[in-house]
Amino acid sequence: MNRQAIREIKGFMVDLDGTVYLGDRLLPGADDFYRASRACGKRVLFLTNNSSRGPAEYQAKLRALGIPAEKDEVFTSGEATLIYLEQRGCRSIYPLATADFRSLMTTAGFELTDDEPDYVVLGFDTELTYEKIKTACRLLMNGAKFVVSHPDLLCPTAEGPVPDAGSMLAMITAATGREPEMIVGKPNPLMLELALERLGTDKASSAMIGDRISTDVAMASDAGITSILVLTTGTAPEEIERSPYRIDHQFESIADIAQLLSERNTA
């Protein structure tokens, strides 16, 4: 491990679920990492595929857990999805989404409708109902375009993994035969490109910290930036050995990175 290379990174993109916290429990050292990074003059952007909440809700959660993050230090796959749709001239959406994600949509100027929308948008809808599924399938079979915020099959929680947007997508595809035009979130490099614009650093001076090889490491590797894997959620050694993606650095937890940065700050 090249410790100096990590110390020279100017901007960290940091996964939330499984890296910073698990459920409502802050993982050890996550608050120390944030403070050490800021003390070293580094930029931090908390990056999550979980589109069930908006950035303000994530900011409030981080602050309640002891991390004084600013609202612009959080970037969700929901925000990235809306940027993607805006760039494609979308005006109307039928949402399979939580109230928080729907609020982001209306704030961004999109019309929410079940009457010939431009796109059906699927997020991590923890408020999913049969009526929503039935309406979305009808619209897709009638030709509406289809976008998904992220591909995760499961979301880590304190009670164990729960079905995520990817599982919901599998059901809808089985019913309609429709695959989405775009899945925006990690590991799609598009998510990283949009996050870098928010972070304000370039690829050469940035790194992605996360607990999942299939999303966090894959995105960093495909986009050509430094990948840092933390083993907080128990990634098996054999998974690391057979990973098709480049893992540049590996730590037991984000607490180890905090310690490395603190050493530099106190030197």
N, C-alpha and C positions, 0 to 999 in steps of 0.2 A: 504493500500500500504506500503510495506517495503522499505522505501527510502534507507536504508543502503544496502540492497541487490543489488539495482541498482548501487550504488556507488562502490560496490565490483566487478562488472563485468569487465573483462579484455579486452573483444573483442566484438564490436558491428557489426552485419550485418544489413545494413540499406537499405530498399527499396528506390527507386528513385521516380518513377511516383506516385504522390499523397502523398508522405511523405516528400521528399526534395524539389521537385518543381512540378509545374503543367504547362505543356507546356514550355514556356520560362520564367516563373515567379518563382523566388525563394520563397519558402514558409517561412514565418517569423520564425526566430530562427534556421534555418537549418545551416547557417554559424556559428552561435554561438555554436551550438551543436558540430560541427566538431572541432572547436578551443578548446572548453572546454574539449572534449575527449582527444585530443592530449596533452593538458596541464596537464591532469591527468595521462598521460602515457598509455592511452588505445589505442587499435588498432581499426581501422574502416575499414570496407569493404562495399562499396556501391554495392548492389546486385539487379539486375534487370532481370525480365523476358523478357524485350523488346529486341529482337534480331535484330532489324532493324539497329542498329548501333554497331560499335566495341568499345572496351574499350578506345581507344585513342580519339574517338569522344565524349564519355561520359566524359572523363577527361577534354577535352577542354571545354565542356559545363559547367561543374561544376566550372572550373576556371573562365570562363566568368561571372558566376553568383556570384563569390566571395568566392568560396570554393577551396582552393589550394590543391586539391587532387592529389596524385601521380597515375600513370597509373596502378600500381599493387594494388591500392585501389579500383578498379572497377572490378566486375566479372559479366558477362552476361550469360544468358541461352544459347546464341550462343557458347560461350567458353566451357561451360559445355557439350553441345551437341557434340562438336568436340573431347573433351576428351573421352566421352563415345564411340564414333565411333572408335577412335584410339585404345582403349582398346579391341575392337572387331575385329580388323584387317581390318577395312574398308579401301579401297584404292580409290574408285571412287564414286562420288556423282552426282545426278541430283538435283540442288538446286531450290527450290521455296524461293528465298531470295533476299534481297537488295544487291546492289553493295558492301556495307560495310561488310555484312556477307559473301558474296562470296570471298571477299579479305581475310578474316580470314581463309576461307577454303583452298585457294591456298597457303597462307603463311604457313599453318600447313602441307602442303604436299599432300593434296588430289587432285585428278584429277576431274575436272568438265566435265561431259559428258552426252549426251542423248542416248548413245550407250551402252546398258546393264550395267548400273551403279550398284554398290553393294547396294546403298541406294538411295531412294528419301528422301530429307530432307526439311521439311517445317518449315520456320521461319515466323516472322511477316513481310511479304513481301508487303511493301507499293508500290512496283513497279510491282505488280501482273498483268499479262495479260492473255487473253484467251488462247493464244498459250502455255504459261507455264502450265496452268491448263490441257489443252488437252494432252500435252506431259507427264506430271506427271501421269495422269490417265492411259495412255497407258502403261507406264513402270510398274506401280503398278499391272495392270491387267495381265502383262506378268511375274510377279513374283519378281520384285525388292522389297527389304526390305524397311520399312517405319519408319522414326523417325521424331518427331516433337519437336521443341525447347521448347515449353511451351503451356499450355492449355487455356490461357486467351481468353474469348469470346470478351471482349472489352478492349480497352486501354484508360485510362483517358487522356484527352487533355484539353487545355484551351477553346476549342470550344465545349467541351462535349465528351462523350465516342464515340469511333470509332471502327469498326470491327477489331479484332485482329486474331492471329493465330488459336485460337479455332474455330472461325467462318469459317475460310478457311478450317480447318480440317473437319468440319461438311459437307461442300459442297463436298469435295473429297471423304469422306466416303460414302455419299449418292450416288455418281456416280459410285464408284468402289466396294463397300462392304468391303473395306479394313480398318481395324483399325491399328493404328501404333503399332510397337513392343515396343516402348518406347516413353513417353512424358517426357522430361528431366527436365524442369524447375519447379519452385514452383507450387504446394505444394509437389512435389516429394522429399523425404528426400535425394535422391542422390544429388540434387543441393546443399543442405546444407552440406553434407559430403565433396563435392569438394570445397565448399566455405571455410569450416573450414581449409582445407589443405592450402589454400591461406592465410587465416587470421593468422594461426599459434597459435590458441588457442584450448582448448578442449571444449566439450559440457558443462561441469560443470561451466566454467567461461565465457560463451558466451551468447549473447542474440540476438534475431531477432526483429527489429523495423519495423513495417509496418502499412499500413492503411486498409488492406484487411484481413478479417477473413478467407476467402476461400483459400487464397494462403499463405500469410505471417504467420498468426497465425497457420493455419493448418499444415504447414511444421514444424514450431518450435515445436508444440505439438506432432506431430507424431515422430519427431526425438529426443524428450526428452530434449529440451533446453528451456531457458526462453523466453517467448513471451511477447512483448510489443506492444499493439495496440494504434495507434494514430487516433484521430477522424477527421482528416483534411478533408476527403472527405465525411463526413457526415454519418458514419455508424449509422444506426437506433438503438435505445435502445432495441427494440424487437429482432433485429438480434443478439445483444450481449447476451440477455437473453436466446435465444434458440440455441446458438452456441454449437455444439457437441465437440468443441475443447477448451482446457484449455487456458484462457487468464490470464496470471500472473499479468500483470500491464496494466493500461489504463491511457492515457493522452489526453488532448485536442489536443496537437500538439507536435512536436519535440522541440519546444521552451521551454516547461515545463521541458523536460529532460535536456536541456542545462542549465536551471536555477538551477536544482538540482545538476548537476555536478559542476557548477560554485561556488555554496555555499561551496562545499567540497574543491574546489581549493583555495578559499580565506579565509577558516577557519584558 
